[in-house]
Amino acid sequence: MRGMLIGIRITAMIGWLLACIPAHFASQLIYRKSRLPRIFLGGICLIAGVNITRSGERAGDRTILLANHVSWLDIPILAASTGTAFVAHDGLADSVFLKWLCEMNDTVFIARTRRATVARQVDQVRSALERSPVLTLFPEGTTGNGRDLLPFKSALLSAIDPPPRDVAVQPVLVDFGDLAEEIAWAGDEPGLDNFFRILGRVAELPVTLHFLPPLTGHELDGRKTIASAVQSALTRAGAAR
């Protein structure tokens, strides 16, 4: 039964991708920016059995979301709910297929270990915000166990230090509730194993996006302060749910 469900869902995802590709390019011609990535990723959530609930609202016309990272599902969930593009480490660009999918959604690839590229990364982020009003970054740098936040890598926030003018910096908690540890892609688990494990679930998968108050004042004084303020906000929200 589990194997059959995985097969059905993978077939549906491939069919949905093939249906969206021509519409994506047609949308680019008509609107200059395609509207299909959000629709496509929303469909991936539906196929995977995800039921999204929102708590709070995105702040401002242009927003940088700083989110906890639990699973590969975080990306379609956030994109389907907000239309966000993402800041990702450049290792993802090593896969031609993943790079192509990411670039369809205006992903910004940054080099996490080369400090000499920070100025270029700032320009990339600001350019991305001109194309997409919402940009998401995962300060943990990788997925955790779904229960505890990993230490934030403040270096990942160099590209938004300081944040671009008139752009809100807002924490958002991706909350899978009691299912978080089951869903989490943690430890040495291969990515495909996590992918198949989630697609093999029969029950609906509820998730709540908690949009927390945006950072203000001294909370924006440098990347380390931003990292600390966001980690504190997400920890409090996780404890209060």
Protein Blocks (a to p, Z undefined) as FASTA:
>chain_A
ZZmmmmmmmmmmmmmmmmmmmmmmmmmmmnopacklmmmmmmmmmmnopacddedjdehj
bdcdddddfbfklmmmmmmmnopacdddfklmmpmklmmmmmmnopacddfklmklmmmm
mmmmmmmmmmpmbdcddfkopacehlaccdddfklmmmmcccdehiacddddddehjmlm
mmpcghjbdfklmmmmmmmpmbdcddddddddddehjllgojklmmmmmmmmmmmmmmmZ
Z
